[in-house]
Amino acid sequence: MTGLWQVSGRSDLDWDETIRLDLYYVDNWSMLRDLMICLRTIGIVIGGKGAY
């Protein structure tokens, strides 16, 4: 699965930032945002950005 914090920095984010991004996602959910997260996930996985 993927989410906003996974495509916004993954391991480069601190705990508070990941929680903030998760709460933002829940409060501002939209189908378009989900589509954009899925598309960004492809680039993140291929590039390996933020993965340790």
Phi and psi in degrees as a GROMACS rama.xvg file:
@    title "Ramachandran Plot"
@    xaxis  label "Phi"
@    yaxis  label "Psi"
@TYPE xy
-134.823  168.477  THR-2
-161.929  178.208  GLY-3
-61.8443  -43.9436  LEU-4
-70.2478  -27.3664  TRP-5
-67.504  -30.8731  GLN-6
-99.1032  4.05632  VAL-7
-112.421  13.5197  SER-8
145.307  -18.6405  GLY-9
44.7061  -115.1  ARG-10
-69.3214  -12.7381  SER-11
-81.518  -9.12849  ASP-12
-95.2616  148.944  LEU-13
-85.8283  170.934  ASP-14
-58.4729  -44.9099  TRP-15
-60.9571  -39.1544  ASP-16
-67.489  -38.6759  GLU-17
-65.6973  -39.2538  THR-18
-65.6585  -43.6311  ILE-19
-59.38  -42.7062  ARG-20
-67.729  -38.5909  LEU-21
-63.807  -43.1936  ASP-22
-66.1883  -39.5973  LEU-23
-60.2389  -43.395  TYR-24
-60.2577  -46.6184  TYR-25
-63.2785  -42.6542  VAL-26
-72.8207  -21.8724  ASP-27
-125.665  32.6535  ASN-28
-61.0358  141.041  TRP-29
-156.16  155.442  SER-30
-63.3368  -39.702  MET-31
-63.1912  -41.8223  LEU-32
-62.6876  -41.2654  ARG-33
-61.1868  -41.6041  ASP-34
-62.3771  -43.1162  LEU-35
-65.2655  -38.971  MET-36
-63.0145  -42.7556  ILE-37
-62.8752  -42.4333  CYS-38
-66.2877  -41.5637  LEU-39
-65.0415  -32.305  ARG-40
-59.493  -40.4762  THR-41
-58.1029  -48.3308  ILE-42
-64.7302  -38.6298  GLY-43
-66.0997  -43.6496  ILE-44
-65.233  -44.4758  VAL-45
-65.4534  -43.5774  ILE-46
-80.2566  -22.1735  GLY-47
70.8707  17.0476  GLY-48
-63.8444  131.026  LYS-49
80.4175  3.17831  GLY-50
-97.0384  134.685  ALA-51
